[in-house]
Amino acid sequence: MDIAKKSVYWIFIIIIVITTIVFILIILDSLKNYKIDTDEVESYVIRNKIILDEDCLAYNNYRTNLGVIDKNKFNEINLKNCLNTNKGIILNLTYEGNSELILINEDLADKIDFCFDEKTFSCIRKEYNLILMDNSKEIPSKLIIDTISLKK
């Protein structure tokens, strides 16, 4: 009877070990094909800096307000000082029937028409629904940010 208990115990241990090894192998196999798109990550960082950094567009009265941008900061000089990038960036702000367009690094930003060439250009477009503060007036707005870069 004692041998039967030890046999069941060891069979149970072997099943657990084999299951764990198979599970680890499945995870490792799925990770080996995982690739990080550096252009996507860089674009994400730039877009968040534009919207969330008080030196860029974020509205700041006594604290930085998420999802609220300052109309007075939406100009080419401020955005060029805020961003230190070699990517082309197009910002299109639409509010109350008005539309304002700013190009950063124009030599690359005006190449948006070539975005169909996915081997040469990386083009990422994101739209944000935000509140635009204009002299203490809250205006619903849409900000479209295009980032254009050459593939590495």
Rosetta constraint file for C-alpha pairs under 8 A:
AtomPair CA 1 CA 5 HARMONIC 6.59 0.50
AtomPair CA 2 CA 6 HARMONIC 6.47 0.50
AtomPair CA 3 CA 7 HARMONIC 6.13 0.50
AtomPair CA 4 CA 8 HARMONIC 6.25 0.50
AtomPair CA 5 CA 9 HARMONIC 6.15 0.50
AtomPair CA 6 CA 10 HARMONIC 6.14 0.50
AtomPair CA 7 CA 11 HARMONIC 6.11 0.50
AtomPair CA 8 CA 12 HARMONIC 6.10 0.50
AtomPair CA 9 CA 13 HARMONIC 6.28 0.50
AtomPair CA 10 CA 14 HARMONIC 6.05 0.50
AtomPair CA 11 CA 15 HARMONIC 6.21 0.50
AtomPair CA 12 CA 16 HARMONIC 6.36 0.50
AtomPair CA 13 CA 17 HARMONIC 6.20 0.50
AtomPair CA 14 CA 18 HARMONIC 6.09 0.50
AtomPair CA 15 CA 19 HARMONIC 6.06 0.50
AtomPair CA 16 CA 20 HARMONIC 6.13 0.50
AtomPair CA 17 CA 21 HARMONIC 6.19 0.50
AtomPair CA 18 CA 22 HARMONIC 6.17 0.50
AtomPair CA 19 CA 23 HARMONIC 6.13 0.50
AtomPair CA 20 CA 24 HARMONIC 6.19 0.50
AtomPair CA 21 CA 25 HARMONIC 6.16 0.50
AtomPair CA 22 CA 26 HARMONIC 6.21 0.50
AtomPair CA 23 CA 27 HARMONIC 6.38 0.50
AtomPair CA 24 CA 28 HARMONIC 6.19 0.50
AtomPair CA 25 CA 29 HARMONIC 6.03 0.50
AtomPair CA 26 CA 30 HARMONIC 6.31 0.50
AtomPair CA 27 CA 31 HARMONIC 6.33 0.50
AtomPair CA 28 CA 32 HARMONIC 6.36 0.50
AtomPair CA 29 CA 33 HARMONIC 7.34 0.50
AtomPair CA 30 CA 34 HARMONIC 7.04 0.50
AtomPair CA 36 CA 41 HARMONIC 8.00 0.50
AtomPair CA 37 CA 41 HARMONIC 6.50 0.50
AtomPair CA 38 CA 42 HARMONIC 6.06 0.50
AtomPair CA 39 CA 43 HARMONIC 6.06 0.50
AtomPair CA 39 CA 122 HARMONIC 6.83 0.50
AtomPair CA 39 CA 149 HARMONIC 7.77 0.50
AtomPair CA 39 CA 151 HARMONIC 7.97 0.50
AtomPair CA 40 CA 44 HARMONIC 6.12 0.50
AtomPair CA 40 CA 124 HARMONIC 7.38 0.50
AtomPair CA 41 CA 45 HARMONIC 6.29 0.50
AtomPair CA 42 CA 46 HARMONIC 6.22 0.50
AtomPair CA 43 CA 47 HARMONIC 6.07 0.50
AtomPair CA 43 CA 124 HARMONIC 7.18 0.50
AtomPair CA 43 CA 147 HARMONIC 6.23 0.50
AtomPair CA 44 CA 48 HARMONIC 6.18 0.50
AtomPair CA 45 CA 49 HARMONIC 6.13 0.50
AtomPair CA 46 CA 50 HARMONIC 6.23 0.50
AtomPair CA 46 CA 83 HARMONIC 7.70 0.50
AtomPair CA 47 CA 51 HARMONIC 6.37 0.50
AtomPair CA 47 CA 145 HARMONIC 7.08 0.50
AtomPair CA 48 CA 52 HARMONIC 5.56 0.50
AtomPair CA 48 CA 53 HARMONIC 7.54 0.50
AtomPair CA 49 CA 53 HARMONIC 5.11 0.50
AtomPair CA 49 CA 56 HARMONIC 7.06 0.50
AtomPair CA 50 CA 56 HARMONIC 5.28 0.50
AtomPair CA 50 CA 57 HARMONIC 5.83 0.50
AtomPair CA 50 CA 58 HARMONIC 7.48 0.50
AtomPair CA 50 CA 79 HARMONIC 7.83 0.50
AtomPair CA 50 CA 82 HARMONIC 7.86 0.50
AtomPair CA 50 CA 83 HARMONIC 7.83 0.50
AtomPair CA 51 CA 56 HARMONIC 6.98 0.50
AtomPair CA 51 CA 57 HARMONIC 5.56 0.50
AtomPair CA 51 CA 58 HARMONIC 5.50 0.50
AtomPair CA 51 CA 67 HARMONIC 7.34 0.50
AtomPair CA 51 CA 69 HARMONIC 6.94 0.50
AtomPair CA 52 CA 56 HARMONIC 7.61 0.50
AtomPair CA 52 CA 57 HARMONIC 7.10 0.50
AtomPair CA 52 CA 58 HARMONIC 5.23 0.50
AtomPair CA 52 CA 64 HARMONIC 7.75 0.50
AtomPair CA 52 CA 66 HARMONIC 6.52 0.50
AtomPair CA 52 CA 67 HARMONIC 7.72 0.50
AtomPair CA 53 CA 57 HARMONIC 6.57 0.50
AtomPair CA 53 CA 58 HARMONIC 5.51 0.50
AtomPair CA 53 CA 64 HARMONIC 7.99 0.50
AtomPair CA 54 CA 58 HARMONIC 4.58 0.50
AtomPair CA 54 CA 59 HARMONIC 6.37 0.50
AtomPair CA 54 CA 60 HARMONIC 6.32 0.50
AtomPair CA 54 CA 64 HARMONIC 6.51 0.50
AtomPair CA 55 CA 78 HARMONIC 7.98 0.50
AtomPair CA 55 CA 82 HARMONIC 6.02 0.50
AtomPair CA 56 CA 73 HARMONIC 6.78 0.50
AtomPair CA 56 CA 78 HARMONIC 6.73 0.50
AtomPair CA 56 CA 79 HARMONIC 5.93 0.50
AtomPair CA 56 CA 82 HARMONIC 5.36 0.50
AtomPair CA 56 CA 83 HARMONIC 7.86 0.50
AtomPair CA 57 CA 69 HARMONIC 5.12 0.50
AtomPair CA 57 CA 70 HARMONIC 5.63 0.50
AtomPair CA 57 CA 71 HARMONIC 7.82 0.50
AtomPair CA 57 CA 73 HARMONIC 5.53 0.50
AtomPair CA 57 CA 74 HARMONIC 6.40 0.50
AtomPair CA 57 CA 79 HARMONIC 7.91 0.50
AtomPair CA 58 CA 64 HARMONIC 6.46 0.50
AtomPair CA 58 CA 65 HARMONIC 6.78 0.50
AtomPair CA 58 CA 66 HARMONIC 7.23 0.50
AtomPair CA 58 CA 67 HARMONIC 7.66 0.50
AtomPair CA 58 CA 68 HARMONIC 6.03 0.50
AtomPair CA 58 CA 69 HARMONIC 4.45 0.50
AtomPair CA 58 CA 70 HARMONIC 6.01 0.50
AtomPair CA 59 CA 64 HARMONIC 5.90 0.50
AtomPair CA 59 CA 65 HARMONIC 5.88 0.50
AtomPair CA 59 CA 68 HARMONIC 5.58 0.50
AtomPair CA 59 CA 69 HARMONIC 4.67 0.50
AtomPair CA 59 CA 70 HARMONIC 4.70 0.50
AtomPair CA 59 CA 133 HARMONIC 7.18 0.50
AtomPair CA 60 CA 64 HARMONIC 4.43 0.50
AtomPair CA 60 CA 65 HARMONIC 6.24 0.50
AtomPair CA 60 CA 70 HARMONIC 7.91 0.50
AtomPair CA 67 CA 129 HARMONIC 7.87 0.50
AtomPair CA 67 CA 130 HARMONIC 5.19 0.50
AtomPair CA 67 CA 131 HARMONIC 6.26 0.50
AtomPair CA 68 CA 130 HARMONIC 5.78 0.50
AtomPair CA 68 CA 131 HARMONIC 4.66 0.50
AtomPair CA 68 CA 132 HARMONIC 5.86 0.50
AtomPair CA 68 CA 133 HARMONIC 6.87 0.50
AtomPair CA 69 CA 130 HARMONIC 7.10 0.50
AtomPair CA 69 CA 131 HARMONIC 6.27 0.50
AtomPair CA 69 CA 132 HARMONIC 5.09 0.50
AtomPair CA 69 CA 133 HARMONIC 6.11 0.50
AtomPair CA 70 CA 74 HARMONIC 6.87 0.50
AtomPair CA 70 CA 132 HARMONIC 5.94 0.50
AtomPair CA 70 CA 133 HARMONIC 5.03 0.50
AtomPair CA 70 CA 134 HARMONIC 6.64 0.50
AtomPair CA 71 CA 132 HARMONIC 6.13 0.50
AtomPair CA 71 CA 133 HARMONIC 5.78 0.50
AtomPair CA 71 CA 134 HARMONIC 5.30 0.50
AtomPair CA 72 CA 134 HARMONIC 7.19 0.50
AtomPair CA 73 CA 78 HARMONIC 6.24 0.50
AtomPair CA 73 CA 79 HARMONIC 7.78 0.50
AtomPair CA 74 CA 78 HARMONIC 7.12 0.50
AtomPair CA 74 CA 79 HARMONIC 7.25 0.50
AtomPair CA 75 CA 79 HARMONIC 6.35 0.50
AtomPair CA 75 CA 102 HARMONIC 7.23 0.50
AtomPair CA 76 CA 80 HARMONIC 6.01 0.50
AtomPair CA 76 CA 102 HARMONIC 6.12 0.50
AtomPair CA 76 CA 103 HARMONIC 7.42 0.50
AtomPair CA 76 CA 104 HARMONIC 7.32 0.50
AtomPair CA 77 CA 81 HARMONIC 6.22 0.50
AtomPair CA 78 CA 82 HARMONIC 6.10 0.50
AtomPair CA 79 CA 83 HARMONIC 6.00 0.50
AtomPair CA 79 CA 104 HARMONIC 7.74 0.50
AtomPair CA 80 CA 84 HARMONIC 7.22 0.50
AtomPair CA 80 CA 104 HARMONIC 6.63 0.50
AtomPair CA 86 CA 105 HARMONIC 6.87 0.50
AtomPair CA 86 CA 149 HARMONIC 7.88 0.50
AtomPair CA 87 CA 105 HARMONIC 6.75 0.50
AtomPair CA 87 CA 108 HARMONIC 6.86 0.50
AtomPair CA 87 CA 109 HARMONIC 7.63 0.50
AtomPair CA 87 CA 147 HARMONIC 6.53 0.50
AtomPair CA 87 CA 148 HARMONIC 5.78 0.50
AtomPair CA 87 CA 149 HARMONIC 5.07 0.50
AtomPair CA 88 CA 103 HARMONIC 7.41 0.50
AtomPair CA 88 CA 104 HARMONIC 5.74 0.50
AtomPair CA 88 CA 105 HARMONIC 4.95 0.50
AtomPair CA 88 CA 106 HARMONIC 6.41 0.50
AtomPair CA 88 CA 107 HARMONIC 7.34 0.50
AtomPair CA 88 CA 108 HARMONIC 4.69 0.50
AtomPair CA 88 CA 109 HARMONIC 4.01 0.50
AtomPair CA 88 CA 110 HARMONIC 7.77 0.50
AtomPair CA 88 CA 146 HARMONIC 7.97 0.50
AtomPair CA 88 CA 147 HARMONIC 5.69 0.50
AtomPair CA 88 CA 148 HARMONIC 4.82 0.50
AtomPair CA 88 CA 149 HARMONIC 6.20 0.50
AtomPair CA 89 CA 103 HARMONIC 5.83 0.50
AtomPair CA 89 CA 104 HARMONIC 4.98 0.50
AtomPair CA 89 CA 105 HARMONIC 6.73 0.50
AtomPair CA 89 CA 106 HARMONIC 7.92 0.50
AtomPair CA 89 CA 108 HARMONIC 7.99 0.50
AtomPair CA 89 CA 109 HARMONIC 5.50 0.50
AtomPair CA 89 CA 145 HARMONIC 6.98 0.50
AtomPair CA 89 CA 146 HARMONIC 5.56 0.50
AtomPair CA 89 CA 147 HARMONIC 4.64 0.50
AtomPair CA 89 CA 148 HARMONIC 6.25 0.50
AtomPair CA 90 CA 101 HARMONIC 7.13 0.50
AtomPair CA 90 CA 102 HARMONIC 5.84 0.50
AtomPair CA 90 CA 103 HARMONIC 4.72 0.50
AtomPair CA 90 CA 104 HARMONIC 6.40 0.50
AtomPair CA 90 CA 109 HARMONIC 6.22 0.50
AtomPair CA 90 CA 144 HARMONIC 7.86 0.50
AtomPair CA 90 CA 145 HARMONIC 5.72 0.50
AtomPair CA 90 CA 146 HARMONIC 4.99 0.50
AtomPair CA 90 CA 147 HARMONIC 6.61 0.50
AtomPair CA 91 CA 101 HARMONIC 5.69 0.50
AtomPair CA 91 CA 102 HARMONIC 5.18 0.50
AtomPair CA 91 CA 103 HARMONIC 6.53 0.50
AtomPair CA 91 CA 143 HARMONIC 6.85 0.50
AtomPair CA 91 CA 144 HARMONIC 5.78 0.50
AtomPair CA 91 CA 145 HARMONIC 4.78 0.50
AtomPair CA 91 CA 146 HARMONIC 6.59 0.50
AtomPair CA 92 CA 99 HARMONIC 6.78 0.50
AtomPair CA 92 CA 100 HARMONIC 5.69 0.50
AtomPair CA 92 CA 101 HARMONIC 4.57 0.50
AtomPair CA 92 CA 102 HARMONIC 6.61 0.50
AtomPair CA 92 CA 143 HARMONIC 5.66 0.50
AtomPair CA 92 CA 144 HARMONIC 5.09 0.50
AtomPair CA 92 CA 145 HARMONIC 6.60 0.50
AtomPair CA 93 CA 99 HARMONIC 5.55 0.50
AtomPair CA 93 CA 100 HARMONIC 5.17 0.50
AtomPair CA 93 CA 101 HARMONIC 6.49 0.50
AtomPair CA 93 CA 141 HARMONIC 7.03 0.50
AtomPair CA 93 CA 142 HARMONIC 5.83 0.50
AtomPair CA 93 CA 143 HARMONIC 4.54 0.50
AtomPair CA 93 CA 144 HARMONIC 6.52 0.50
AtomPair CA 94 CA 98 HARMONIC 5.57 0.50
AtomPair CA 94 CA 99 HARMONIC 4.34 0.50
AtomPair CA 94 CA 100 HARMONIC 6.51 0.50
AtomPair CA 94 CA 141 HARMONIC 5.64 0.50
AtomPair CA 94 CA 142 HARMONIC 5.22 0.50
AtomPair CA 94 CA 143 HARMONIC 6.43 0.50
AtomPair CA 95 CA 99 HARMONIC 6.51 0.50
AtomPair CA 95 CA 139 HARMONIC 7.00 0.50
AtomPair CA 95 CA 140 HARMONIC 6.44 0.50
AtomPair CA 95 CA 141 HARMONIC 4.53 0.50
AtomPair CA 95 CA 142 HARMONIC 6.60 0.50
AtomPair CA 96 CA 139 HARMONIC 7.57 0.50
AtomPair CA 96 CA 140 HARMONIC 7.72 0.50
AtomPair CA 96 CA 141 HARMONIC 7.48 0.50
AtomPair CA 103 CA 109 HARMONIC 6.25 0.50
AtomPair CA 103 CA 110 HARMONIC 7.93 0.50
AtomPair CA 104 CA 109 HARMONIC 6.64 0.50
AtomPair CA 105 CA 109 HARMONIC 5.98 0.50
AtomPair CA 106 CA 110 HARMONIC 5.73 0.50
AtomPair CA 107 CA 111 HARMONIC 7.40 0.50
AtomPair CA 108 CA 112 HARMONIC 7.88 0.50
AtomPair CA 108 CA 148 HARMONIC 6.66 0.50
AtomPair CA 108 CA 149 HARMONIC 6.96 0.50
AtomPair CA 109 CA 147 HARMONIC 7.61 0.50
AtomPair CA 109 CA 148 HARMONIC 6.14 0.50
AtomPair CA 111 CA 115 HARMONIC 7.31 0.50
AtomPair CA 111 CA 148 HARMONIC 7.61 0.50
AtomPair CA 112 CA 123 HARMONIC 7.42 0.50
AtomPair CA 112 CA 148 HARMONIC 6.85 0.50
AtomPair CA 114 CA 121 HARMONIC 7.34 0.50
AtomPair CA 115 CA 121 HARMONIC 5.87 0.50
AtomPair CA 115 CA 122 HARMONIC 6.95 0.50
AtomPair CA 115 CA 123 HARMONIC 5.87 0.50
AtomPair CA 117 CA 121 HARMONIC 6.02 0.50
AtomPair CA 118 CA 122 HARMONIC 6.30 0.50
AtomPair CA 119 CA 151 HARMONIC 6.79 0.50
AtomPair CA 120 CA 150 HARMONIC 5.79 0.50
AtomPair CA 120 CA 151 HARMONIC 5.27 0.50
AtomPair CA 121 CA 148 HARMONIC 6.84 0.50
AtomPair CA 121 CA 149 HARMONIC 5.71 0.50
AtomPair CA 121 CA 150 HARMONIC 4.59 0.50
AtomPair CA 121 CA 151 HARMONIC 5.31 0.50
AtomPair CA 122 CA 147 HARMONIC 7.86 0.50
AtomPair CA 122 CA 148 HARMONIC 5.69 0.50
AtomPair CA 122 CA 149 HARMONIC 5.22 0.50
AtomPair CA 122 CA 150 HARMONIC 6.00 0.50
AtomPair CA 122 CA 151 HARMONIC 5.90 0.50
AtomPair CA 123 CA 146 HARMONIC 6.88 0.50
AtomPair CA 123 CA 147 HARMONIC 5.67 0.50
AtomPair CA 123 CA 148 HARMONIC 4.59 0.50
AtomPair CA 123 CA 149 HARMONIC 6.65 0.50
AtomPair CA 124 CA 146 HARMONIC 5.61 0.50
AtomPair CA 124 CA 147 HARMONIC 5.32 0.50
AtomPair CA 124 CA 148 HARMONIC 6.72 0.50
AtomPair CA 125 CA 144 HARMONIC 6.98 0.50
AtomPair CA 125 CA 145 HARMONIC 5.71 0.50
AtomPair CA 125 CA 146 HARMONIC 4.41 0.50
AtomPair CA 125 CA 147 HARMONIC 6.58 0.50
AtomPair CA 126 CA 144 HARMONIC 5.77 0.50
AtomPair CA 126 CA 145 HARMONIC 5.49 0.50
AtomPair CA 126 CA 146 HARMONIC 6.66 0.50
AtomPair CA 127 CA 142 HARMONIC 6.88 0.50
AtomPair CA 127 CA 143 HARMONIC 5.78 0.50
AtomPair CA 127 CA 144 HARMONIC 4.41 0.50
AtomPair CA 127 CA 145 HARMONIC 6.46 0.50
AtomPair CA 128 CA 142 HARMONIC 5.61 0.50
AtomPair CA 128 CA 143 HARMONIC 5.14 0.50
AtomPair CA 128 CA 144 HARMONIC 6.31 0.50
AtomPair CA 129 CA 140 HARMONIC 7.41 0.50
AtomPair CA 129 CA 141 HARMONIC 5.90 0.50
AtomPair CA 129 CA 142 HARMONIC 4.59 0.50
AtomPair CA 129 CA 143 HARMONIC 6.48 0.50
AtomPair CA 130 CA 140 HARMONIC 6.16 0.50
AtomPair CA 130 CA 141 HARMONIC 5.31 0.50
AtomPair CA 130 CA 142 HARMONIC 5.92 0.50
AtomPair CA 130 CA 143 HARMONIC 7.11 0.50
AtomPair CA 131 CA 138 HARMONIC 6.10 0.50
AtomPair CA 131 CA 139 HARMONIC 5.56 0.50
AtomPair CA 131 CA 140 HARMONIC 4.80 0.50
AtomPair CA 131 CA 141 HARMONIC 5.75 0.50
AtomPair CA 132 CA 137 HARMONIC 7.89 0.50
AtomPair CA 132 CA 138 HARMONIC 5.70 0.50
AtomPair CA 132 CA 139 HARMONIC 4.94 0.50
AtomPair CA 132 CA 140 HARMONIC 6.12 0.50
AtomPair CA 132 CA 141 HARMONIC 6.05 0.50
AtomPair CA 133 CA 137 HARMONIC 5.48 0.50
AtomPair CA 133 CA 138 HARMONIC 4.89 0.50
AtomPair CA 133 CA 139 HARMONIC 6.36 0.50
AtomPair CA 134 CA 138 HARMONIC 6.61 0.50
AtomPair CA 134 CA 139 HARMONIC 7.42 0.50
